[in-house]
Amino acid sequence: MLRTTLAGLRMHKSRYFTTVMAILLGVMFVSGTMVFADTLNANYEKSVMGSATSVDAIAVPAAEEPADPAEPSEPEPLTEAQLDGVRALPEVAGADGIVSGQAVLLDRDGRAFGFMPPAAISIGEPSRFSAAEGELPGGPDELALAGSTAEQAGFGVGDTVTVLDPAQEEREFTVTGLVDFGVDPGYSYGGALVFSPDTVGEMTGATGYTEIDVLASEGHTDEQAAEAVAALLGDSADVQTGEAFGLEMAESAGGDTAMMRTALLLFAFIAMFVAGIVIYNTFAILIAQRQREMALLRCVGAKRGQVFRSVLLESVAVGLIASALGVLAGVGIGMAGAAFGGPLLGMGGSVPVVITPSAVIVGLAVGTVVTVCSALVPATRATRVPPLAALRTSATAGGLEKGTGWMRVVFGVLTFLVSAALVALTQVSGPNQMGPVIVTAAALIAFVGVVVLGPLLVRGIVRLVGVPLRRVGVPSMLAVDNSTRSPRRAATAMIALTVGATLITGYSVVSASLESTMTRMLDEQFPVDYQVSAQYSMDGASGGDTVAEEAPAEDGASGEDAQDGAGTDGVPAEDTVQPPPESAQEGQEGGAPADGASPEGSADAEDGGASPEEGADTSASGETGMPLVPTEVEHALAESPLLDKVIAQRGGTVEGYDASPVGSLPVNTYDGAELGVDITGETVEGEISGFGPGEVLVSEGYTDGLGVGDTLTLPSPDGEVDLEVAAVLADAQTLRGAVVSPEDFATLFPDTTDSEMVYVRAAEGADASEVRDAVYTAVDDHPTMQVMSVAEMKNQFSDMMDIAFYTIAAMLGLAIVIAVFGISNTMALSVLERTRESALLRALGLAKGQLRRMLGVEAVLLCLIGAGIGIVLGVVFGWAAGAATLPDMVLTVPAGQIAVFIAVAVLAGLLASVLPARRAAGASITGALASE
């Protein structure tokens, strides 16, 4: 039996070509992903370890446990005295610290570089950082740039750059070198400027050290030096050896690599799943065609177990050979990914490609196991045919010709009903975290139904589509008849394509719907053309005005002249800490609760109103650190005849508001806007239009039981202010917290005159380029003001979604390629099976071109059925997944992309039929008719 099996493989090796290609492509994806991820991880590790192990011990300030989790505190920097103490230790040969702050770098256009100012640091000796190009700065007019900052800003060694000092005065520096910070999160994301130790304090106002790097003295180990430093610094610092510090950072950086590895392996799993379907179909057809051969073996003494093992041996041989080729191809793909994609992920070119044993073993194991498992059912089926019955049958795949029984139909219909019920459940319950999970389960159940009812679907669709095709010509009529001859075989072949089409269509619907939803929200809630804001800063480096924090006044309001705490020209005090804009907008001094939350608070039941607890503090947005747009910018914009609307958003917070889970209420106003017209939002109760002084709009999460007509009482420097609730707003939207009129806001926050944001709408008919010039002219004297075009925001979001879609489509494209190989294989085996039939058609007058056209139409029908079912499932479950995640989602079916999918399906069918049609048309008529 072994010799017979091997001889059969050698004689009919061409039949396994597409099967080998399907396995090869799937294994290539698996092994390529592992090689690429291992290489990237090794590069990160070398980068981090190379810098960290250049010193023997590293001390960083210990993070203190915040009293209030909602207000995390920054760790206290290490002091000069502590650095001197470390230097005096006998275990230490040398030590120096890193001073770190932020400074505003101006780009070549004179505008602030980046959404946030880059880090501004000094590097001493010793240090774990060094210049990768040029040298570190030595004078007061020199600086070095992080390599990423230099690349993004377009600067190089020898260039002159401009940096703003704390007084917002411009100072010029010469770039002396570039520093590679590797994957250190403190410097790799926002970039960094490196000053000399004497200059960094002048440019940032920072004092103390955010890190102390230590060299061990001769005769002492790294661990001894680290232990001595830790004993000296005590609880004020976390001390590790350089190696331990590097390993921890490499592990953190490797987390991103692990996520990417998991995502890519998910796509590899999809490709291998499709390959498994192709392999199953191939072995099912081959074994059905070889029934007489296997029956003859049974007649001459072979047992069922021997026949079964011979089929499994074939699958093992095919799987091993294809997997070995796939591993080799995967190594090549991994090398190409490291060479071309590595630099985009911060990978240097000094680390060679890493090929681990696991990448090879996993690739071989996955390919072989999938092949063997896919062949189990056909192999079992081969042993159940009685020898004499098999000798009497023709070489057709009789096992695949069985009809669709009632049990199969009932089970298939039930799967669709269960799937529909799960989808309905997600729509009734509304958007929540479990929604996508339930939709995924519903999609899997529906896919099982497609597999079960596949033959019935193929027969029904072909009969429907076949009506017009039968009138086109003889080849098309014959193609329709051939497609319904073996519906189970056709269904198995098209299922592989259905998987890829469903996933791609589903994601395209979600992507297009998300883009349409976000665009609608922008258009409806903020129909503006430009947004002006100050560059966000962690330590007050930004030039935007801020209001420094002061002690609350006795009447519950923050002290007057709160801006006195700011530096010249609105420069904030050094101790001002500014949280990121996202957190400030979503949770500024206590963001709105999540949808559906019902925070508890103190409502005054007697008068139907609510107020903060006694002694609550009202504070302007500068206290929360949001950088502000100066009033002169707002005035300059308002004076331009090219601008129709200039809307200033101002904000403050009310402390001690129990209805918020963190005890504060954000209060906003939109000066210059007609709420309900210029700015809109979704309401739970009441109307936004007609809103005016003496009224307030409150987000549902902050109402604490208040409704329209009730009174909300807020403190002000002149006493309490009663406001009537005009509308209750839905949570998680632009209008949030409490929205008051400009007049009431001035009463509540008299010291806040600058704006967090300024929104601009162009006058009707104004030239777009002139409007742009007018907006930029208004901020010319304020380089840290950042202008964002709403159209550009939409385009950037659209581009981001397009990149994500095409990336995912490319990943899923491999599964589609494998499915096309499967259809081509099915066609080739069918042509082989119908050799005499094709010869008879030729003898009766069917031309070669007509035979090719017949097979082409047959393959296109298969591809269109598979793609069509996948598109329908993708649209349905794409809509369901989006609606289960996004509130008020705008369903958008990307007709253009779906048309491309259909065109690809037609092209795939034509390509799949090329080789089988060529073989059928080239066969000798007499030779084929004479063959058994």
N, C-alpha and C positions, 0 to 999 in steps of 0.2 A: 504493500500500500504506500510506503514511503517513496519507493522508486516511481510508482504510478503518479503520485501527487506531484513530485518534482518534475517528472516528464511533462505532465499537463501544464505546469507553470511555464516551462520553457517553450512549449508548443504554442500556448495561447497567451503569451505575455502582453501582446498588444491590447488584449481585452482589459487589462488592468491599468492601462496608461492613465486614464482620467481619475481612477481611484487613487493611484499613487500621487497624482497632482493634488487631489483634494487633501490627502493626509499631509503631504509635503507643505502645503500652504498653511494649514492649521498649526502644525508643529513649528514651522518657521516663525509664526507669530509668537508662540509660547516661548521658544528659546531666544528669539530676538529681543523680546521684552525683558527677559531675565538678564541677558548679557548687557543690554543698555542700562538697566537699572543698577546692576552690580558695578558697572564701570562708573556711572554717575556717583554712586555712593562712595566708591573708592576715591574718586577725585575730591569729593567734599571732605572725606576723612583726611586725605593727605593735605588739603589746603588748611583745614582747621588745625590738625596736629602739627603741621609744619610751623605754624605761627605760635601755637600755644607751647610747644615743647622747646621753643627757643629761650624760654625762661623756666625757672625751676619751681616757682610758686606764684600764685596769683590770688590777690585779695580783692574782694569787691564789697561794697557796703551791704550789710544785711537788711533785708526787707522787713519792716516792722508790721506787726499785725494791726490793721486799721481798727479803730474803735467802731467806725461805721462802715460796713462792707460797701455801701453805696458811694463812699468817698475814700477811695484808696489813697494812701499817702506815699510820697516818694521817699526812698531811703536817704538817710542823712549821709552826705559825702564824708569821706575820711579826711582827717585834718593834716596840716603840715606837721604838727607835733607827733601825730601817729606815724607819719612817714619817717621823721627823724628817729623815732624809737625803733622802727623796723631796721633802719640803716645801722643802728648801734648794736644790733644783735650779733653775737659771735658766729651764729650759723649763717649769717648773711654777708655775702661779698659785695653786693650792690643792690640798690632798689631805687625805683623812681615811680612817679604816679602819672596818671592821665587825667587832665582837667578837661571836662566836657560841658559844652553848652550848645547854643545854636546861634547861627549868624546868617543873615540874608545875603545870598549870592545873586548878583544881577547877571542876566544872560546878555547875549550880544545886542539885544534890542532894548536893553536898559530896564527890563522888567524882572521882578523877583523870580528866581528859578525854583520850580517845583511847587507842589501844593503846600508843602511844609518846608521851612528852612532846613538846609542840611545841618548835620551835627558839626560843631566846631570844637576841635580838640587840640591838645598838645601831646606830643610823643617825646618822652625822655629817653634816658639810657640807663639801664636796660629797658627794653620794651619788646612785646611780642609782635609788634608791627615794624616794618621797614619799607623803604622805598623800592618798588619794583622797577621803576624807571626814574632816572635823575637822582636827586638827593632830597633829604628832608630840609625844611626851612631853617635858616640859621640867623636871619636878620629880621628886623621889625617890618620890613616891606616885602617879605617873602611868605609864600604858603605852598603847600602841596595839596593835591586833590585826590579824592578817591577815584580809582580808575573808572568806575561806573559813572560818577558825576562828570568827569572830564569828557567821557564819550557822549553822554546825553546832552551836555551843554555845548559841546563842540570846541573845548579848550584843550591845549596841549602844553608840554613843557616849553617854557620861554614866553608864553603868552602873558598879557597883562589882564587881570580880572578886577572887578569892582565889588566890594563887600560893604554893607552898611554896618556901622557901629551902633551901639545902644542908643545914641542920640540921633540915629537915622542919617548921619553924615556919611558921604561916600568916601571910601579909602581904596586906593589902588595897590595891588600886590602883584608880584611876579611869580608865576608858577615855576617852582624849582624841581618838582618831581610828582610822580603818581604812586599812590599807595594801594596795594591790593588787600582789601579787608576780607576777601573770601566770602564766606557765608555768615559772618558775624551779623546777627540781626540788628544790632545797634547801629550799624553803619552801612549795611549792604542795601537796605531798602530806600532810605531817604537820602543817602549819599553823605559825604563828609568833607570838611575842609580841615587841613592840618596847619596850625600856626606854630610859631616858636613859643616856648613856655612863657616868655615875658609878654607876648602879644595876645595870647588867648584870653587873658583876663580883661584886657582893654576892649576886645571885640565882643565879648559875651557877658562880662560882668560876673562870670562864674567863679566860685571859690571852692576849695576842697578838691578831693580826688575821687573819681568814680571807679578807679582801679589802681592798684599798686602791683607792679611786676617786680619779682625778686629773683636774684641769682644766689645760689647756695655757695658758701665759702668752701675752700678746699678742705677735704676731709669730712664733709657733711653731705648727707644724701638729700634728695629732693624732699622726701617725707620729713626728715628732721627739720629742714628749713621751714616747711609748711607748718609743722607742729609748733615751732617756736614763734612764728608770726601769728598763728591762731591764738596761742596763749597770751601774747602781748595785746592783741586787738580785742580779744574776748568776744562778747555778743554783738559788737558793733560791725563785725565783718564776717563774711563767709570766705574761708581760705581753702584752697585746693592746690595740689601739685599741678604743674603745667600739663602733664599728661592726662590727669583726671579731668581738668577743666576742658581740655580739647576733646576728650571722649564724650563728655556731656554735651558739648556744643555739636559735635559730629552726629550724635544720636538725635539731637533736636533737628538738625538739618536733614538727617536721614528720614525723618518722619514724612517730609514732603515727598522724598523718593519712594517711600513705602506706599503712600497714597497713589502716586502715579503708577507704580508697579501694579497695585491692585486694580486700578482703572483699566490699564492696558490688558491685564490678564482677564478681566471681565469680557473685553472684546475678543480676546483669544478663545475664551470659553464658548462664546457665540459661534466663532468660526469653526471650532472643533465639533460643536453640536450639529452645525450644518453639514460638516464633513461626515459625521456619523450617519446622517440621513442618506447622504450620497452613497456611502459604503454599504449600508443596509440594502438600498435599492439595487446596487450593482450585484451583490452576492445573491439577492433574491432572483434576479433575472438569470444570472449565470447558472445557478443551481437548477432553476426550472428548465433552462435550455439543455442541461446535462442529465436530465432525469433518466433517459434511456441508457446513458453511459454508466450511471450509478446503479441502475437496475441490473445491467449486465454484470457489474462487479458483484452485486449481491447474488446473482445466479451462479457465479463461479466460486462462491464460498466466502465472500467478504461479509462480515457481520455489521449490524447497525452501528455499533460502537466504532468500528474501523472506518466506516464511511463518515461518521460524525467527526472523528478525529482528523481525517484527511482534509475535510473542509476547514476545520480550525487551524490545521497546519498551514494551509494556503493563506489564511488570514494573518497568521503570525509572520510568515515569510514576507507577505506584502506589507504588513504594518512595520516590521523592522527595517526593511529596505527603504520604504518611504520616509520613516521617521529619521533614519540616519541622514538621508538627503535633506530632510527638513531642518535637522540640527545644524548641518553645514550652512544651509541657506540662512538660518536664524543668526548664526555667528556673523555672517556677512551683513545682514540687516542691522544687527546690534552695533557693528563697527561703523556702518554708515550713519546710524542714528547718533552715535557718540561724536562722530566727526562733524556732522552738519547741525544736529539738534542740540548737542552738548553746550556749545558757546551761548546759545540762547537761554540756557538754564544756569549760567554762571560757571560753566565747567572749563577748566584750562586744558591745554593740549599736552601737558607733560605726563599725564598718567596713561599707561598703555591699556588696551582693551582687556577687561577682566572676563575670563571664561572659567566659571566655576564648575566643579563636577556636577553640582545640582542642576545647572542649566542643561547639561548634556543628558543626565539621567532622567530628569523630569520630561524633557522633550521626547526621548526614546520611549519612556513608559507611557506617556499620555497617548502618543500616536499608536503604539501597539495595542494598548488596552482598549482604546476606542474602536480600533479595527476589529479586534477579536469579539468585543461585546456586540458590535453591529452585525457580525456574521453569525451569532449564536442562533437567532430565530430562523434564518434561512437554513442553517446546518441541521437544526432539529427537524425542520419541515422536510428536508431531503431524506431523512431516515424513516419517515412515516408512510412513504409511498410504497405499496407492495411491488415486488420486483416484476411480476407478470403484468400488472396494471401499467407500470411505467414503460414496459417494452411495447405495449399496445398503443401508447399515446404518441402524438407527434412531438416535435421539438419545441412546441410553443410553451409558454409559461402558464400551464394550466392552473397551477396553484394561485396565480394572481388573477384569474378570470372569474372568481366567485362573485356573485352579486352581493348587494348590500342588504343584509337581513333586517327583519323588524327590530330585533334587539339592538342592533347597531344604530338604527335610525332613532329609536326611543332614547338610547343613551346619549347620542349626539345632540338631540333636541333639548334634553335635560341640561346638558352642559351649557348650552346657550342661554337657557332660562335662568340658571344659577348665576351665570356671568352678568346677565341683564339686571338681576335683582341686586347684586353687589354694586353695580354702577349706580343704580337708582338710590341705594343706601347712601353712597357718597354725596349725591346731589341733594338729598333731603337733609342730611346732617350738616352740610355746608363745609367750607374750607377748614381743615384741621390737619394735624400731623399724621394721623392714620390714613387719611384719604389716599395719598399716592400708593401706600402699601396695599390697601384694599383694591385699588384699580389694577395694580400689578397682578394681584391674585386673580382678579376677574379676567384679565387678558390671558393669563396662562390657562385658565379653565376654558375660555373661548377657543384657544389654540388647540386644546385637546379635542374640542368639538369639531374643529376644522379637519383635524387628522382623521377622526372617526367617520365623518361624513364626506371626506375628500372625494371618494369615487362618485358619490351621488352628486356632489357639487360640480365635478368635472363633466359628468354626463349631461347635467341640466344646462350648464353654461355653454358647452359645445353645441348642444341642440339649438340653443337660442341664437348663438353667434353664427351657427352653421347655415341658418336660413338665407342670409344674403350671400354667404360664401359659396353656397352650392350653385348660385346663378353666375358666378364669376367665370367658372371654367371647370374642366375636368380635373386638373391637378388640385384645385381647392376642394372640389367635391370629394375626391379620394382622401385628401388630408383630413377632412371632417370625419369621414368614416373610420379612418385609422385611429383618430384621437379617442373615439368612443369604443374601440375594439378592446382595449385593456385599460379601463378607467382607474383601476387600483394602482397599476404601474404608473400611469400618468399623474395620479394624485400624489404618489410618493415622490415623484420627481419634482413636481411643482411646489410641494411643501417647503423644500429647502429654500426656494426663492421667496416664498411667502414670509419666512422668518425675517430675512433682511429687509424686505419691502415694508413690513409692519413696523419694524423698529425705526427705519429712516423716516417713513411718513409720520409716525407718531411724534418723533422728536421735531420734525419740521412744523407740525401743527402747533405743538407747545411753544416752539421758538417764535413762530409768526404771531401767535395769539398773545404771548407775553409782550412782544414788541408793540403790537397794536394797543394793548391795554395800557402800557406805560405812556405811549404817545397820546392816547385819549386823556389820560390823567393830566399830563402836562398841558394839553390844549384846553381842557375844560377848567382845571383848577388854577393854572398859571399861563394865560394866553399872553406871554411876553416874548420879547426878542433877545434881551440880554440880561444877565445877572452879574452884579458887581459885589464882590466880597473881599475882605482882607485876608491875606495869607495867614493861615492858621499856624500858631507857634506853641510849643510846649513850655517855653520859659520866657516868653515876652520878647523874642527877637523880632517878631513881625512889627511892621510899622503901623498896623491898624490900631486905632485908639481903643483903650480898654478902661474899665472903671475898677480901680483897686479896691480891695476889700477893706471895709472899716467896721468898727463895732457898731451894733445897732443902737439907734437913738432910743430914748426912754419911751417914746410914743409908738414904738414898734417899727419905725422906718429906719433905713440906713441913713447915716449922717449926711448932712449937706456937703456939697462940694466934694463928692466922692471921687471926682476925677483928679483931685489934688494929689492923690497917691501915684498918679502916672508921671512918667518922665516927660521931658520936653517933646513937644509936637505929638503928644498922645502916646509916648513910649511908656509901656507899663512898668511898674516896679518889678524888681528882680524876683520877688517872691511870688509873683502872680503865676499861677499854674493854669494852663488852658487845656481843657479836655478836647478830644477830637470833635469836629463838627458833627459827625454821625451820632456820637453819644450825646452831644449837646442838643441836637434836634430831636433825637428819639428818647432821650432820658435826661434832659438838662435839669440838674438839681432834682432828679426824680422824674423820669419819663412817664409817659402814659402807660398804664397797664396794658397787657396783651388783651387782644379781643376776647370779650366774654368775661374778663375779670370783674370782680365786684368788690373793690377795696372798701374797707370799713372806715368810717370817719365820723366826726361829730357834727350832727345837723341840729339846728335849733328847731325843735318841734313846735315851739309856741308860735313863732312868727313865720314858719314855713321857709326859713332861710338857713344859710350855712355860712360859717366864718372860720378862719383859722383860730387856733387856740390862742388864749390871751398871751400877749407879749410876743406874738409872731413877728418875724423880721421880713421886711420887704427889701429886696435887693435888685439892683439893675443887672443886666446881662453881663456887664464887665466883671462882676464878682464871680461868675461861673467861668470866666476866662474866654468868652467868645470875642474874637477881635472885631472891632467896629469900623464901619466906613465913615470917614469924617464928613461933617455936614457940608463942607465946601464942595466935596465931590457931588453930593446930592443936589446942591444949588446949581452947580455948573451944568449938570444934566437937565435940570428943570428949565434952565434958560435957553436950551437949544430948541430952535423952531422945528427941527427935524424929528423931535421926539413928542409923541402924543401923551404918553403916560410915564410918570416916574413914581414908583411905589416903594416906600421905605418901610422895611420890616424892623420894628424895635421890639426888644424883649426884656423881661425881668422875671424874677421869681418871688413867690411868697413862701416863706419858711413856716413850718409849724402847721401845715395843712394836712389834717389827719386823713382826708379822703384819698390821699396819695400813699402808696405803700412805702415811699421813702420820705414822706413828710413835707413835700414842697409842691407848689403849683406853678407851672410855667405860664406866664402872662405875655401875650403878644398883641401888637397892633400893626395895622397896615395903612400908613399915612399915604394919602393920595389915591387910594383904591376904593371903589364902590363894591363892597362885599355883596356877593350874589351875582355880580356882573363881571367885574375884573378878576375877582378871585372867588371860586366856588368850592363847595365841598358837599359830601353826603351827610344828610341829617337823619337822625333817628326820630326826632320830634321837632316841630316848629319849622320856620323858614328863615333863611339867611337874608334874603332880600328885605330891604326896609330897615336893616339894622342901623342903629345910631347911638348917640350919647345916652348914658343911663342904662344901657343894655349890655349883655354879655352872652357870648356863645361858649358853651362848655362841652368838652369831650365827654363821652359817656362814662369813661373810666374815672372821671373826676367829679361826677355829679353827686355821689353819695345820696342818691334818692331824690335829688332835685329834679323838677320838671319845668316845662315852659310856664312862665308866670310867677315862679318862685323867686326868692331873693337870695343872691350870693353877696355876702359882706366881705370886703377886703380892706386891710389896713393901709393907710397912707400917712405921710408926715403930718398932715393936718387933721387926722382922725379917720374914722372908719367911713368907707364908701359903700353904699348899698346899690347893687346892680340887679336889674331884672333879667332873668334867663329868657332870652329870645328864642333860642334853639339849642337842642342837644345834638352834638356832632358825633358821627361815627368815629371810632378809634382808628389809629394807624392811617392817618392821612395828613395832608399839608396843614390844614387848620387844626390845631391841637391845643390841649390845655384849656386856657381861658383866653378868648379873643375879645378885646375891648376897643372902643373908639379911640382915636388919637387924643381927644380931649380928656377922656377918663384916664388914659395911660399917663398923660402929663400930670394929672393929679396924683396918681399912684406913684409915679417915678419921675419926679421933677428934675432930677439930675441927669437923666438919660436922654440926651438929644441926638446922639449918633445912632446909626443903624447897623444891625447885624448883616442885613442884605439890602440891596437896592435893585429893584426889577425895573426894566426899561422896555417900553413898547414904542415902536417907530410910528411916526405919523403916516396916515394913509397916502400912498403914492410916493413916499420918500425913497430916494435911491439907496439901495442896500449898502453900497460902498461908502456913501456920505454919512449914513447913520453909524456905520462902524467907526469911521474917523471921528465923528462927534463924541462917541462913547469913550474912545481911547484918548481923545484930547482932554476930556474931563478928568482923567486919572493920570495925566502926564506927570504931574508933580508928586504923585504918590506911587512910587514903583512897587510897593507891596500890595497894591490893590489888584485883584485878579478879576479879569473880565471873561465871562463864559457866554458864548452864543448859545441860545437854546437850540437853534438849528444844529449847531455843532454838537451839542450834547446828544440830540436825537441821532445824529449821524454816527457819533462815537458808539452809542449804545447799539445802533443797528449794525455797525461794523463788528462790534464785539460778538453780537449774536450770530452774525454770518460766519465769523471765524470759528466759533464753537460748533456751528452746524456743519461746516465743511470738514472740520477736524473729525467730528463723530461720523459723518458720512464716509470719510476716507477709511476710518477704522472698520465700519460696517461693510464697506465696499469689498473687503476681502471675503466676507461671508457670501456676498452676491457672486463674486467670481467663482468661488467654490461651487455654488449652486448651479451656475452656468456650466461648469465642468460636468456636474451631475446630469443635467439635461442633455448635454452632448453625448455623455456615456450611454444614457438611456436610448437616445436616437441611434447611436452606433450599434448597440446590441440588438435593437429592433430591426435595423437594416440587415444585420447578419442573419437574424431569424427569418426575415422575409426575403431572402435571396432569390428563391425560386419564384415567389410571387412578383417581385420586381422584374425578373427576367420575362415572366409571362406577360406583364403589362407592356414591356418593351416590344415583345413579339407581336402583341395586338395593335401596335402603332403608337404607343406613348413615347414621345421624343425624350432625349437625354435632358434637355432644358426643362421639359414638363415634369420629369421625375425629380429633378433638383428642386423645382418650385413646389412640388407636392410635399417634399420633406421639409423645405423651408417654412411653408405655411403651417405644417404640423408642429414644428419646433416653436414658431412664433405664438401659436395658439397656447401651447403649454406655458410659455413665459408670460404671456398676457394674463392667463388665468391665475397663475401664481402671484404676479405683481398686482393684479386687480383685487384679489382677495386680501392681499397684504395692505393695499392702499385703503380699502374699506375699513379693515381692522385698525389700521394706524390712525385714520381720521377719528373713528369712534373713541378709541382709547386715548388718543392724544387730547381730544376734547375733554374726556372724563378726567384725565390726570390734571389738566390745566384748571378745570373748574373746581376740582377737589383741593387745589392749592391756592389759586388766586381768587379773591372776592371780585365779583362783577367782571369776570373775564370776558374780553371781546373775542369770540371765536373767529379765527381767521384761517381759512383753508388756503394754503399757498398753491394756487392753481398752476402758476408757472413751474414751480418745483415738481409738482405732481406730473405735469406734462413731460418734464424731463425724465422722470422715472419711467413713464410709459414708453417714451422714445428709447430709453436705455433697454427696457424689456424687449422691444421689437428688435433692436440691434443685437441684443444678447441671443435671442432666438435664431436670428440669421447666422450669427457666428457659430452657434452650437450645431447648426445643420450643415456647415460647410464641408467638413471632413466626411461625415456619414454620406452626404449627398454625392460627394465626389467619388467615394468608393462604390456606391450603388450604381451610379451612372457609368462608371468605368468597367464594371463587371461584364464578362462575356455572356451573351444571351444563351448560346448553346451550351456553354460550360456550366452555367448556373442551372439550366433546366435539366441537365444530365446528372447534377449532383444530388445526393440523397439529403 
